[in-house]
Amino acid sequence: MKILSTERLHLRTMNPEDAAFYFELVNDPTWLKYIGDKGVRSVEGARTAIQDGPMAMQALHGHSLYVMERQSDGQPLGLCGLIKRDTLPAVDIGYAIRPAYFGQGYTYEAAAAVVAYAREQLKLPALMGITKPGNVNSIRLLEKLGLRYIGSEVFPPNTEATNKYRIEFAPA
């Protein structure tokens, strides 16, 4: 189901047919370094992770991570969307893009649309973002989106601190 469109992208809900793409993305060295190992070891495991993760979250909360597709050819470039985590007091914006598409502005384009969607359509009071302290590109993106650093925290089972960012939305 298409959720958003931007100048160059469509953002749509994930489905089991995205398993091969998801498997490749979550096992990319950049994902593993900055997001972490999700333990997805096969395309079938990716299918299960999609069903138990983004699809279940979409059904429960009305939002989730979305596939970021290029409008011109339907190529899946990455993920961008909203995640409800038990460890955070507000919904979190999440994103990841295949390395082949780094530096082309796609992640910012998708993330800016997701922030507007959270504020204008979902009427969320705030939005958070988390990233590893060494992930300079993610930090820059969160700040460009208007999120501000509010501190760091260790989220078990991790042993390293994670930077936390937040933006408050003014009531409409």
N, C-alpha and C positions, 0 to 999 in steps of 0.2 A: 504494500500500500504506500503510495507516494505521500509524504508528509510535507515537504517543502521543495521549492525550486528557487534557484538563484540564477544569475546570468549564465553560468556555465554548468551548473550541477543540478541533479535531482537527489534528494535525500529520501530514502524509503525504508520501510521496516524490513528487518532481516527475516529470512525464511530458510527452511532446511536445504534448499537448492544453493544457498550461499556457502555451503560447507567447504568446498575446495578453496574458495577465496579466503574464507575465515581461517582455515588451517594454515595456509601460506602466510597470512598476515600475522597471526599470533605466534608463529615460529620464526619470524624474521629476526635477525640479530638486534636490530634497533628496538623492536617491541620488547624482546627479552631483556635488553639492557635498561630501558627506561620505564617499562610498564610491569614486566615480570613474567615468569613462566606460568601459564594457565594450565599446564599439564595436558594439553590437547596433543595427542600423539598419532592421530589418524583422522582421515576425512570423516569416518563414522563418529569418532569422538567429537569432532567439530560440529557435526549435525546435532548431537546430543547437547553440547554446550550452547548452541544457538537456541534450541528449544527450551532448555532449563534457564538460560540467561536472558538475552534480549527479548525473545518471544514471550516468556513468562512475565517479564517486567512490563512490557507493553500492555499485556492483558490486565495486569494488576494495577499499574499506575497511570496508564495512558501515555507513556513516553518510554524511550529506551535508546540504545545506540542504534543509529541508522546507517545503512550502506550509502556511501557517498559515490554517486555514479556521474560520469561525465555525460552531459546531455547529447553531445554530438554523436557518440557511438555506444553509450550504455556501459562503458568500461568501468568496473568497480575500482575506485582509487584508494578507498580507505573507509574508516568509520567516523562518525561524529554524532553525538546525541547527548541525552540526559540520563543520568544514572542515579537511582535512589540507593544509597549505601546506609547500612545500619550504623556505621561508624561516624557519619557526618550529620550535622543538624539541618542541612539543607541539601537539595538536589545538586548534583555535581555534573559539570560539563566534561565530557570525555571525547577524545579524538585520537586517531592514529591514521597515518597514510603510508602507503607503500613507498619505499625509498626512491623508486623511479620517478615519483611525482613531487619530491622535495623541492622547495624553492619556487614553486609555480603559483603560489597564492591560493591554492585550492582549500587548504585547511582553514585559513583565515576566512575565506568566503563562506564555507560551510558553518564554521563556528559562530561567525557574526549573525548568520541567519538563525542558528539555534538559540543564541542569546535573545534575539528579538522574539522568537517563537515562545521562549520561556516567559518573557515579560508580557507580551501582548496577547498571546493566545491562551497560554496555560495560567496566566496571572500569578506566577510564582512570586513570593515576596523577596526572594534572594536566590542567588546561585553561587555555588562554590566551585573551585577547581583545585586539584591536587597534582603535584608533580615532584619528582626527585630533585633535590637541590642542584644537581649537575646538569639538568636538562634545560640548557639555556634557551633553546628554541621554544620549548613549551612555556617557560617563564615569560619570554617576550610576547608570546601569543596571548597568554592570560592577561598580561598588563595592557596590551593593545585592545583587548576586548573590554577593558574597564575594570577588571578584577584587581583587587589590591591584596598584597601579602598581609596575613593576619597571624602568622606564626608557623611553627612546625610541630609535628607530633609523630610518635612511633605507633603504627597500626599493626598489631600482631596479626599474623605470625612474623611480619617483617621485623628486623632489628635496627634498621636505619630510619632516621627521621624523614618525614615527607613534608614538603612545604604545602601550606594551605592558603588559598586565596578566596576572596569573597566580593560580591557585588550586591548591593541592596537596590531593589527597584522601588521607585516612588509609587505610592498608591495612585491608581488611575482616577 
